[in-house]
Amino acid sequence: MAFGKMVYLFGGGKADGTSAMRELLGGKGANLAEMARLGLPVPAGFTITTEVCTAYYQNKRKLPPALQQEVETALRHVEKTMGAVFGDAKNPLLVSCRSGARASMPGMMDTVLNIGLNDRTVEGLIAKTGNPRFAYDSYRRFVAMYGDLVMGLKTEGDENPFDAIIEKVKTWKGYQEDTELTVDDLTELVLDFKELIRSRLGRKFPEDPREQLWGAINAVFSSWMTPRAVTYRQLYNIPETWGTAVSVQAMVFGNMGQTSATGVAFSRDPLTGEKYFYGEYLVNAQGEDVVAGLRTPNPINRVKPLPDGITSTLADEMPQAYQELDDIRLKLEKHYRDMQDIEFTVQEGKLWMLQCRNGKRSAQAAVKIAIDQVREKLIDEATAIDRVAPEQLFQLLLPYFDPRAQREVIAWGLPASPGAAVGQVVFSASEAEAWAKNGRQVILVRVETSPEDINGMISAQGVLTARGGRTSHAAVVARGMGKTCVVGASEISVSYARKEFSTKSGLTIQKGDWISLDGGKGQVIRGRLPTIDPDLTDDFYAFMKLTSHFKRLGVRTNADTPHDARAARELGAEGIGLCRTEHMFFSHDRITAMREMILAIDQDGRRQALEKLLPMQREDFFGIFQAMDGLPVTIRTLDPPLHEFLPHTEEEISELAQVMGVEQDRIQKAVTELQEQNPMLGHRGCRLGVVYPEITTMQIRAIFEAAAHAVTEKIKVLPEIMIPLVGHEKEFILQKAVVDKTAKEVMAETGYASNTSPAQ
């Protein structure tokens, strides 16, 4: 495969690429280049193109030989821009290695930080910064990340072996947070981590910085084909052929003490769409701490009330960095004309921008942001419509918890993705997937999620984590999926070994127990909470009005009840395309009369049952005409799959036999005889009406009597009658004759002159 340029530089106010080069540089690389061109404080780096990824897989996971020289040249550019040397023992440059497909895939591929650290360069980092704790904190992070992602020391079960070592040290010394680890503790952790790698893998951790870098580059390209990345691409229809770019960038550090921090922010609230600066940060941390949910972060400002136990914000602690960040988010949103998701680091008071991209948002936020940005003249109406995916509109139509229902709130967390989720508790992605395949509703409960949990998140109704913030992996991925999610529920303690979680009140919830999650309030609720239909916002209706300016096709709805008809009209339906009259009889108070009609042995029996059904149908048709005032309504005459209406349990058969005054055996025999195999044949549809014309007569009378009543209420009625499952023209002719005759009789009785097309 012939190659052109494989490596593109950025940093120092310049860049080889632009935001228009997403196909070649991936989203991350293109946006890093664009931010550099805009003059924003971006650490220098370079991007290896997606074409190299394609070649990597075509050549059995081997990189093009010519890439090495281009990377070496790019490294010298980064060294010159940042004033440090990669691998140097006195003035070491450390770099990160990150993936970046043209479509955002948050957390699905690998990232390696702090590349270039070894036993020599860590001492140079100490001499350079005067901060030994920071240096060894970075070193232990690098060894663990490299050992896992590059060398393949896999997590066993639900426990990361490196985390297990840290937890033992913290327990032994009585620490609550990783930030309490001393320099001596961190130095010992580096040795313990390296020994773990040697004992498990039979080879040593590499000390050569260039070997580390090429190992990381290979690992990031390889992560394009990990099961979690494949699953995510399938979920969001991202082509495998796109590949990922790899961005290598100079490290800046948020873990250098109390004047350093790292965070993730959005130019608007990704949960609600409100226009204010939304974000979270951690002091003395690296970016993975925020995304992975290892600690629960603080909000960046006080626009919203602070969560319990939180007393400060980035605006309070680092006002100068916050103000610069606020200015940058406004500049980026105006430049990209969309809500931005940004990652940043503050290193000893200096702000650095690490990433920007169009932010993932909830369905509610997508609609509000689209409408608000049209009003702000930031985007036009056509762009606004493109910003909201059809499935997001569907999410807005889903039920939410009945506010009148009694709630037993057992824990609170951060509302990360809205919605109402009810399910049985499971504690692993594999359990969630297996239970869901068996038709069970599940809630996935984790201490924090990782990219390996993607299949479980897809299968679950909702996700609950004990740690993490609203910009953590769980929150971002759940919002993108439209899954209900509550994160940072620090009031719960999760035990994977016992498959249970306990609350601060002492309540224990075990695997299989039912809970409910309110993703809008951050509540964890015991048991199954009932739901009600959604209350749509003014922004939703404004958005639907926008779509009407561009539509090329009118849409009628399927609706079988007045309630459904009203809801459909509110959503913009231009009439009813199919009203299935048999669906009007499934409720408990109507099914008995329907069964009596089906099981009647003579015309008199059927007429008696039909007399009970007539007022029910008439009432429903009137309500539908009322809801659809001025719009057409296509009503299909009865097409019941007869066996679906009949009783199936002994209790139901006994009850119906008692009502009808017949033997149970007779009903059981009829149930067996009326069982159908082919949904388009059998004694149903127009054939039922041909054999028993009184059934069609009852329905047409109900339609036209309801229409006549509606006219007296000054309702414009446009009914259309459909004869179902016609297989021969004579079937239609016979049914049309019944329709015409009955319609004329009702019009004569009521004095109603219809413009209805009686049959079609």
SULCORNOR-V242433 format. One record per run of one state. SS is the DSSP state (hx for helix, st for strand, lp for the rest). FROM is the first residue (numbers start at 0). LEN is the number of residues. Records with the same first field share a line. If there is no record, write none. Layout:
SS = FROM-LEN  FROM-LEN
This chain:
lp = 0-6  11-2  15-6  37-4  42-2  48-1  58-8  82-2  86-5  93-1  101-9  115-5  129-2  149-6  156-2  159-1  173-4  180-2  201-7  225-1  236-3  242-1  250-10  266-11  283-3  292-5  299-14  317-1  336-3  347-2  358-4  375-5  386-3  396-3  401-7  412-1  417-2  426-2  437-4  446-4  459-2  465-7  481-2  487-4  495-4  503-4  510-3  518-4  526-4  532-5  548-8  558-3  570-5  585-2  599-3  627-4  636-5  645-4  660-3  673-12  691-1  712-5  722-6  750-6  757-3
st = 6-5  13-2  41-1  44-4  84-2  91-2  94-7  110-5  155-1  158-1  243-7  260-6  277-6  297-2  339-8  349-9  399-2  408-4  413-4  419-7  441-5  461-4  483-4  491-4  499-4  507-3  513-5  522-4  530-2  556-2  575-5  631-5  717-5  756-1
hx = 21-16  49-9  66-16  120-9  131-18  160-13  177-3  182-19  208-17  226-10  239-3  286-6  313-4  318-18  362-13  380-6  389-7  428-9  450-9  472-9  537-11  561-9  580-5  587-12  602-25  641-4  649-11  663-10  685-6  692-20  728-22
